[in-house]
Amino acid sequence: MAKVINPYCLSSFLAFRYLVDPDAEWIPGVKPTYPNVAAQGQIPVATMAEIENNLRRIVAERLTPTTGILLSGGIDSAILAAFLPRGTRAYTIKFNAARFLDESIQARVYAEYLGLRHTIVELNWTDYAAFAPVLMQYKKAPLHAIEVALHKAALAAKADGLDTLIVGNGADSTFGGMDKLLSRDWTLEEFYQRYTFVDPFRALQHPVDLRSVYQGYVGADGLLDTQRFLKTVHGIGIIQSFETAVGSTGLGLLEPFEQLRYTEPLDLARIRAGESKYLLQALFRRLYNNMIPPTKIPFARPMDIWLADWAGPQRAEFKSGVDWRDFTGDQRWLLYVLEQFLNLLDTGRIHG
């Protein structure tokens, strides 16, 4: 029997990829665990040296022979990897999809330079079909598209005897990595249209207007404080995804960048001129003997390929007569996984 779902939850997940209100329940008694953000932004840093020294200290305090790292092709996890001893295990996710970005090629360069034991974890759509229901039962919410991939990598680390994984999230939101969102000043309505992942009014029968979430970040000049929004609203959702994906395997999670708070104003002119994360780029070059930082590598997923033939959601909560082909691959994933989650609620496989 179909459950009556809180319409706020439907809209919040589509708009932000998680429930922004920590008290929101899908149905009475069913709500996800809000992420642990106690350490977020506790340590003030103002210079490249302070960033490096604090990252080294955070890593060293938790480092044991059973600590590994999730190593992408970008510079954030590569910086953290440079603080690890030779022989440390590193795991890189590779999506098996035709003509899709292979981050393992660049990650292998880092691993060989540092002498890490490198494992490539391959992902297929069958992994998403297998792991997504289990993870949603654990999380009590639909999934960000990164969670299945992170979960499989964490399972590989656990099988190798590790108990802790270091991850590089938090660098983008703190040090100016989201250059497209920082590319200009935004009014609330402009940023709502730019940032919202799936506008609930495009997809749902009973959408909830969530502009109030953005309202708290609008200054007296009528412009949105984009940096603060990204560190809080956006950042908390990412932390929740990492905690779900890794924590569900029983492994501990270390997020060094999340503990830092940059106390200086970001140089938006440099970012808008193409120097995203300029401080971290300089640190990367120093740690890697002037290796040229790679072009920014997003943690992309091949949903446009894997969900190309998906007909769209069929449940009554979604609008009818919509051409779902107008939605991007990542948007189609949010719609797909939300429908799968609601089906699990109906069958009682997710409960409080």
JOGISUL-V386017 format. One record per residue. N is the residue number from 0. PHI is phi in degrees with one decimal (none if undefined). OMEGA is omega in whole degrees, -180 to 180 (NA if undefined). Layout:
n | phi | omega
N | PHI | OMEGA
N | PHI | OMEGA
//
This chain:
n | phi | omega
0 | none | -178
1 | -67.0 | 178
2 | -83.0 | 173
3 | -87.1 | -172
4 | -96.7 | 175
5 | -60.2 | -177
6 | -62.3 | 177
7 | -59.6 | -177
8 | -64.3 | 178
9 | -59.1 | -178
10 | -68.6 | -178
11 | -64.1 | 180
12 | -63.5 | -179
13 | -65.1 | -176
14 | -76.7 | -171
15 | -121.8 | -178
16 | 74.3 | 172
17 | -164.5 | 180
18 | -89.2 | -176
19 | -65.7 | 178
20 | -80.6 | -177
21 | -66.3 | -179
22 | -97.1 | -176
23 | -70.2 | 179
24 | -121.3 | 177
25 | -63.2 | 170
26 | -134.6 | -178
27 | -51.1 | 178
28 | 92.1 | -178
29 | -114.8 | 175
30 | -149.7 | -180
31 | -73.5 | 174
32 | -74.3 | 179
33 | -71.0 | -175
34 | -65.8 | 178
35 | -83.5 | -177
36 | -111.8 | -177
37 | -60.5 | -177
38 | -91.4 | -175
39 | -63.9 | 174
40 | 68.9 | -177
41 | -78.4 | -171
42 | -103.3 | -179
43 | -75.6 | 176
44 | -137.4 | -178
45 | -130.1 | -176
46 | -131.8 | 177
47 | -60.8 | 180
48 | -62.9 | 179
49 | -67.2 | 176
50 | -61.4 | -179
51 | -62.4 | -176
52 | -62.0 | -179
53 | -73.3 | 176
54 | -63.0 | 178
55 | -58.1 | -178
56 | -66.2 | -180
57 | -60.3 | 180
58 | -66.0 | -177
59 | -61.6 | -178
60 | -67.6 | -179
61 | -107.3 | -172
62 | -73.9 | 173
63 | -138.5 | 177
64 | -63.0 | -180
65 | -106.8 | 175
66 | -102.9 | 176
67 | -128.7 | -178
68 | -138.8 | 168
69 | -86.6 | -171
70 | -111.5 | 178
71 | -92.2 | 176
72 | -90.1 | -179
73 | -90.1 | -173
74 | -89.2 | -173
75 | -66.3 | 179
76 | -69.6 | 178
77 | -64.6 | 177
78 | -62.1 | 180
79 | -64.6 | 180
80 | -62.7 | -179
81 | -67.5 | -180
82 | -95.6 | -176
83 | -102.7 | 178
84 | -71.0 | 176
85 | -56.9 | 180
86 | 92.4 | 177
87 | -63.9 | 180
88 | -79.3 | 179
89 | -129.6 | -175
90 | -127.3 | 180
91 | -123.4 | -179
92 | -88.2 | 177
93 | -128.6 | 179
94 | -88.2 | 179
95 | -87.9 | 177
96 | -150.0 | -175
97 | -59.2 | 175
98 | 57.2 | -179
99 | -106.5 | -178
100 | -53.4 | 179
101 | -107.6 | -179
102 | -70.7 | -175
103 | -66.0 | -180
104 | -65.0 | 179
105 | -70.0 | 179
106 | -62.3 | 178
107 | -63.5 | 177
108 | -60.9 | 179
109 | -62.4 | -176
110 | -61.4 | 180
111 | -68.7 | 179
112 | -62.9 | -176
113 | -94.9 | -179
114 | 73.7 | 179
115 | -87.8 | 174
116 | -86.0 | -166
117 | -102.9 | 177
118 | -121.1 | 175
119 | -98.7 | -179
120 | -103.2 | -176
121 | -88.6 | -177
122 | -118.8 | 174
123 | -125.6 | 176
124 | -60.1 | 179
125 | -61.0 | 176
126 | -66.4 | 179
127 | -65.4 | 179
128 | -64.2 | -177
129 | -80.9 | -172
130 | -87.6 | -174
131 | -57.5 | -180
132 | -60.6 | -180
133 | -65.6 | 180
134 | -66.3 | 179
135 | -68.2 | 175
136 | -64.8 | 179
137 | -70.2 | -174
138 | -80.3 | -172
139 | 61.3 | 179
140 | -168.1 | 171
141 | -66.7 | -169
142 | -109.0 | 161
143 | -64.2 | -176
144 | -65.5 | -180
145 | -82.5 | -167
146 | -67.8 | 179
147 | -62.9 | -179
148 | -63.3 | 178
149 | -62.6 | -180
150 | -61.9 | -179
151 | -65.0 | 177
152 | -64.1 | 178
153 | -65.6 | 177
154 | -62.8 | 177
155 | -63.6 | 178
156 | -64.7 | 179
157 | -63.0 | 179
158 | -63.7 | 178
159 | -87.1 | 176
160 | 90.2 | 179
161 | -83.3 | 177
162 | -125.9 | -179
163 | -144.8 | 175
164 | -122.2 | 174
165 | -92.1 | 180
166 | -132.1 | -173
167 | -102.2 | -179
168 | -67.6 | -179
169 | 102.0 | -180
170 | -69.3 | -178
171 | -62.2 | -175
172 | -72.9 | -179
173 | -91.2 | -169
174 | -114.2 | 171
175 | 82.8 | 180
176 | -85.6 | -177
177 | -91.2 | -170
178 | -63.7 | -180
179 | -69.1 | 178
180 | -76.8 | 177
181 | -98.9 | -172
182 | -72.3 | -179
183 | -161.4 | 172
184 | -86.9 | -173
185 | -127.4 | 164
186 | -79.7 | 180
187 | -56.4 | -176
188 | -65.5 | 178
189 | -63.4 | -178
190 | -72.3 | 175
191 | -56.1 | -179
192 | -68.0 | -177
193 | -78.8 | -171
194 | -88.8 | -173
195 | -51.7 | -172
196 | -72.0 | 169
197 | -132.5 | 179
198 | -65.9 | -179
199 | -54.9 | -178
200 | -72.7 | 175
201 | -82.9 | -166
202 | -119.4 | -169
203 | -108.3 | 176
204 | -67.6 | -177
205 | -130.4 | -178
206 | -70.9 | 175
207 | -112.6 | 180
208 | -75.2 | -175
209 | -108.1 | 178
210 | -62.1 | 179
211 | -61.5 | 178
212 | -62.7 | -179
213 | -76.3 | -172
214 | -57.3 | -179
215 | -67.8 | -179
216 | -110.2 | 180
217 | -92.2 | -179
218 | -86.7 | -179
219 | -63.4 | 179
220 | -83.3 | 179
221 | 83.5 | -179
222 | -104.3 | -178
223 | -80.9 | 172
224 | -80.6 | -173
225 | -61.4 | -177
226 | -62.5 | -180
227 | -68.9 | 177
228 | -61.2 | -178
229 | -66.4 | -179
230 | -73.3 | -177
231 | -100.7 | -175
232 | -58.3 | 180
233 | -67.2 | -174
234 | -62.6 | -179
235 | -63.8 | 177
236 | -63.0 | 178
237 | -68.2 | 178
238 | -58.4 | 179
239 | -58.8 | -179
240 | -64.2 | 179
241 | -65.9 | -180
242 | -64.1 | 177
243 | -65.9 | -173
244 | -62.8 | -177
245 | -86.8 | -178
246 | -61.9 | -180
247 | -67.0 | 177
248 | -91.4 | -177
249 | 92.6 | 179
250 | -83.4 | 172
251 | -82.2 | -175
252 | -126.3 | 176
253 | -119.5 | -177
254 | -120.1 | -173
255 | -58.5 | -178
256 | -64.5 | -180
257 | -64.7 | -178
258 | -82.5 | -176
259 | -93.3 | 174
260 | -127.5 | -180
261 | -79.4 | -171
262 | -90.8 | 180
263 | -96.6 | 174
264 | -64.5 | 174
265 | -62.1 | 177
266 | -82.0 | -176
267 | -65.6 | 178
268 | -62.8 | 179
269 | -67.3 | 180
270 | -62.5 | -178
271 | -72.3 | 175
272 | -92.4 | 176
273 | 109.3 | -179
274 | -103.7 | 177
275 | -65.7 | -180
276 | 48.5 | -173
277 | -59.3 | 178
278 | -67.8 | -179
279 | -72.1 | 175
280 | -63.1 | 179
281 | -65.7 | 179
282 | -65.8 | 178
283 | -57.9 | -179
284 | -61.5 | 180
285 | -69.1 | -178
286 | -72.1 | -176
287 | -113.2 | 171
288 | 53.1 | 177
289 | 65.1 | 171
290 | -60.8 | -180
291 | -72.5 | 179
292 | -59.8 | 179
293 | -67.7 | 171
294 | -56.1 | -175
295 | -45.5 | -179
296 | -109.1 | 177
297 | -76.3 | 177
298 | -80.0 | -176
299 | -81.2 | 176
300 | -124.6 | -174
301 | -83.3 | -177
302 | -67.5 | 177
303 | -64.8 | 177
304 | -84.7 | -174
305 | -69.8 | -177
306 | -110.2 | -177
307 | -60.9 | -176
308 | -100.6 | -180
309 | -70.1 | -173
310 | -80.0 | -178
311 | 101.8 | -177
312 | -69.2 | -178
313 | -113.9 | -176
314 | -68.2 | -176
315 | -68.4 | -180
316 | -68.3 | -176
317 | -98.6 | 178
318 | -64.3 | 172
319 | -99.8 | 178
320 | 73.6 | 180
321 | -92.1 | 174
322 | -86.4 | -175
323 | -69.1 | 177
324 | -69.6 | 179
325 | -76.4 | -178
326 | -93.6 | 179
327 | -70.8 | 178
328 | -59.2 | 180
329 | -66.5 | 176
330 | -66.8 | 178
331 | -62.7 | 176
332 | -61.6 | -179
333 | -60.5 | 178
334 | -67.2 | -180
335 | -62.1 | -174
336 | -73.0 | 175
337 | -63.9 | 178
338 | -62.5 | 178
339 | -62.5 | 178
340 | -62.6 | 180
341 | -63.4 | 176
342 | -63.4 | 177
343 | -64.9 | 176
344 | -61.7 | -178
345 | -61.4 | -177
346 | -85.8 | 178
347 | 79.1 | 179
348 | -78.5 | 173
349 | -123.9 | -178
350 | -149.0 | -177
351 | -75.1 | NA
//
